[in-house]
Amino acid sequence: MAFLSQIDLTKLFRADYIFELNPVATGLYLYFSIIFGILILLAVVFFFVSRRKNKIYHTLQRRAFIFFTAIGIIGLLLTFFRFEQISYLGSRLMFLVLMVVFVLWGGWIGFYIFFVLPKEKQKNFKKQKFIKYLPRQKGGLLKRQ
């Protein structure tokens, strides 16, 4: 946990620190690249899980896949730009913007999980209950959607 001693949150509120165009490429960026790599691995997991036939969770799995893929790839690119000391693209402001996007997009997915998905589950349950009592064809079941 020695890397936690490197974090100074008071610097994040100083404009000269955030808007510095060419910050040095030392510090926590190895840990950032590990975190962004883990996000890409989570995206791969969601890709293979979303191939299953559960239609209720398909939208959630697709959104999570896109979320983890986009944040992971952009984060790795920003870490690379920082390592190569490319002006503007390697600045702290870009990492801060990425973190804000991460929180907002994650909040949007959280809203979907806690408010929209339960309604869809309830709607699907009612639909399945209704279909259960429909008459059957002579050759087998009615084709269900």
C-alpha positions as CSV (number, residue, x, y, z in Angstrom):
1,M,0.0,0.0,0.0
2,A,3.0,2.3,-0.5
3,F,1.3,3.8,-3.6
4,L,-1.4,5.3,-1.4
5,S,1.2,7.5,0.2
6,Q,1.8,9.1,-3.3
7,I,-1.7,10.4,-3.6
8,D,-2.2,14.0,-2.5
9,L,-5.9,15.0,-3.1
10,T,-5.2,18.7,-2.3
11,K,-3.3,19.0,-5.6
12,L,-6.5,18.1,-7.6
13,F,-8.0,21.4,-6.6
14,R,-5.1,23.5,-7.8
15,A,-5.5,24.8,-11.4
16,D,-1.8,25.0,-12.1
17,Y,-1.5,21.3,-11.2
18,I,-4.4,20.1,-13.3
19,F,-3.7,22.3,-16.4
20,E,0.0,21.5,-16.6
21,L,0.7,20.6,-20.2
22,N,3.7,18.3,-19.8
23,P,3.6,16.7,-16.4
24,V,6.3,14.2,-15.5
25,A,5.7,10.6,-16.4
26,T,6.4,9.2,-13.0
27,G,4.0,8.2,-10.3
28,L,0.9,6.1,-10.3
29,Y,0.6,5.5,-14.0
30,L,1.8,1.9,-13.8
31,Y,-1.2,1.3,-11.4
32,F,-3.5,3.1,-13.8
33,S,-2.4,0.9,-16.7
34,I,-3.1,-2.2,-14.5
35,I,-6.6,-0.9,-13.6
36,F,-7.4,-0.1,-17.2
37,G,-6.1,-3.5,-18.3
38,I,-8.5,-5.1,-15.7
39,L,-11.4,-3.1,-17.2
40,I,-10.6,-4.5,-20.6
41,L,-10.5,-8.0,-19.1
42,L,-13.9,-7.3,-17.6
43,A,-15.2,-6.3,-21.0
44,V,-14.0,-9.6,-22.5
45,V,-15.9,-11.4,-19.7
46,F,-19.1,-9.4,-20.4
47,F,-18.7,-10.2,-24.1
48,F,-18.7,-13.9,-23.5
49,V,-21.5,-13.7,-20.9
50,S,-23.7,-11.6,-23.2
51,R,-23.7,-14.3,-25.8
52,R,-26.1,-16.3,-23.7
53,K,-29.8,-16.3,-24.6
54,N,-31.1,-14.4,-21.5
55,K,-32.8,-11.5,-23.2
56,I,-33.6,-9.5,-20.1
57,Y,-30.0,-9.0,-19.2
58,H,-28.7,-8.7,-22.8
59,T,-29.1,-4.9,-22.8
60,L,-27.3,-4.5,-19.5
61,Q,-24.5,-6.8,-20.6
62,R,-24.1,-4.9,-23.9
63,R,-23.9,-1.6,-22.0
64,A,-21.4,-2.9,-19.5
65,F,-19.2,-4.3,-22.4
66,I,-19.2,-1.0,-24.2
67,F,-18.5,0.9,-20.9
68,F,-15.6,-1.3,-19.8
69,T,-14.1,-1.4,-23.3
70,A,-14.3,2.3,-23.9
71,I,-12.9,3.3,-20.5
72,G,-10.2,0.7,-20.6
73,I,-8.9,1.5,-24.1
74,I,-9.1,5.3,-23.6
75,G,-7.4,5.0,-20.2
76,L,-4.6,2.9,-21.7
77,L,-4.1,5.4,-24.5
78,L,-4.0,8.3,-22.0
79,T,-1.5,6.4,-19.9
80,F,0.6,5.8,-23.0
81,F,0.4,9.5,-24.0
82,R,1.5,10.3,-20.4
83,F,4.4,7.9,-20.6
84,E,5.6,9.4,-23.9
85,Q,5.0,12.9,-22.5
86,I,2.7,14.1,-25.3
87,S,1.4,17.5,-24.6
88,Y,-2.3,18.0,-23.9
89,L,-3.2,14.3,-24.4
90,G,-1.0,13.3,-21.5
91,S,-2.1,16.0,-19.2
92,R,-3.8,15.5,-15.9
93,L,-6.9,17.2,-17.2
94,M,-7.5,14.3,-19.6
95,F,-7.3,11.8,-16.8
96,L,-9.7,13.9,-14.8
97,V,-12.1,14.1,-17.7
98,L,-11.9,10.3,-18.1
99,M,-12.7,9.9,-14.4
100,V,-15.7,12.2,-14.6
101,V,-17.0,10.3,-17.7
102,F,-16.4,7.0,-15.8
103,V,-18.5,8.2,-12.9
104,L,-21.3,9.6,-15.0
105,W,-21.5,6.6,-17.4
106,G,-21.3,4.2,-14.4
107,G,-24.1,6.1,-12.8
108,W,-26.2,5.8,-15.9
109,I,-25.7,2.1,-15.9
110,G,-26.5,2.0,-12.2
111,F,-29.7,3.8,-12.9
112,Y,-30.6,1.2,-15.5
113,I,-29.8,-1.6,-13.0
114,F,-31.8,-0.2,-10.1
115,F,-34.8,1.5,-11.9
116,V,-35.3,0.2,-15.4
117,L,-34.3,-3.4,-15.2
118,P,-36.7,-4.3,-12.4
119,K,-39.6,-2.9,-14.4
120,E,-38.5,-4.9,-17.5
121,K,-38.3,-8.1,-15.3
122,Q,-41.8,-7.5,-14.0
123,K,-43.1,-6.8,-17.5
124,N,-41.4,-10.0,-18.8
125,F,-42.9,-12.0,-15.9
126,K,-46.4,-10.8,-16.7
127,K,-45.9,-11.6,-20.4
128,Q,-44.7,-15.1,-19.6
129,K,-47.6,-15.7,-17.3
130,F,-50.0,-14.6,-20.0
131,I,-48.4,-16.8,-22.7
132,K,-48.6,-19.8,-20.4
133,Y,-52.4,-19.7,-20.7
134,L,-52.6,-19.3,-24.5
135,P,-54.0,-22.2,-26.5
136,R,-51.5,-24.6,-28.1
137,Q,-51.3,-25.6,-31.7
138,K,-52.0,-29.2,-32.7
139,G,-48.4,-29.9,-33.6
140,G,-46.9,-28.4,-30.5
141,L,-46.5,-25.1,-28.8
142,L,-47.3,-21.7,-30.3
143,K,-44.2,-20.0,-31.5
144,R,-43.2,-17.7,-28.6
145,Q,-41.3,-14.5,-29.1
